[in-house]
Amino acid sequence: MHLTFPEDQVTEPVIWAIGHEFQVITNVRRANISDGAGWMALDLEGDEAQIDLAIAYLRARRIEVEPIEGEDAPQR
């Protein structure tokens, strides 16, 4: 998944939260975070329903979540 963070969410522990609130395993593949914005390539593993809940949690916080496609794309 490719995540794009708005400025007010950059310092929030949302990756930690989805790993603890939902039964998903998170793996940060790449990231670029600054004070004003950020993006992250994130693997999510687990039950499809739990992954969907984790994605909904992120989107509710105005974090854009998009699939990454291609041969070197992280796993979902």
N, C-alpha and C positions, 0 to 999 in steps of 0.2 A: 504494500500500500504506500502511496505517496501522500504525506500529510503536509499541509500548509497551515502554519499557525498565525493567527492575528496577534498583534502586539500585546494585548492584555492576557494572552494565554501562554506566552513564551516561557514564563517562569513558573507556571503551574505544573505539578507532578502528574500529568495526565497519563503518561505511559505507565508509571508505577500504579496509578489508580486502576487502569483497565486490567493489569496483571493480577491485582488483588480482588477487585470487585467481580470479575468475570473469570471463567475457567479458560483463559487463553495464555499462551506462552508468547512473549514479545521478544523480538530480536531487532535491535537497531542496526541497520546495514550501513547507512550513511546519514549524515545530518549536517546542517549548517544553521546554527542558531545565533542570533545577535539580540541586542536589547530591543530592537524594533520589529523583528519578524523572524521567521524561521521555517525550514522545511526539513522533512525527515523521510527516509525510505525505511519502512518498518515491515518485518515479517510478523504475521499473526498465525499461530497454529492452535488448533483445538476444534471443538465441536462447532459446526456451521452456525447453529443458533446462538452460541456464546460469542462467536466472532461478530455476528450481525448486531448483537446487543452492544458489544464494545465499540463498533463503528457508529452506532446510533448515539452512544455516550459522547464520542468525540465530536460528532456533528452537532449535537446539542450545545456544545461549547464553541460553536462557530469555527471549528477546525475543519478545513476542507480535506476530504478523504477520497482518493482516486486510486483505482487499480494501476499497477505498473505492468505493462506488457512488454514482451520481448524475451530474448534468450537469456539475458543476464538479470532478469527481473527477480527480486526477492519473492519467496514463496508467500502465499496467503495462508 
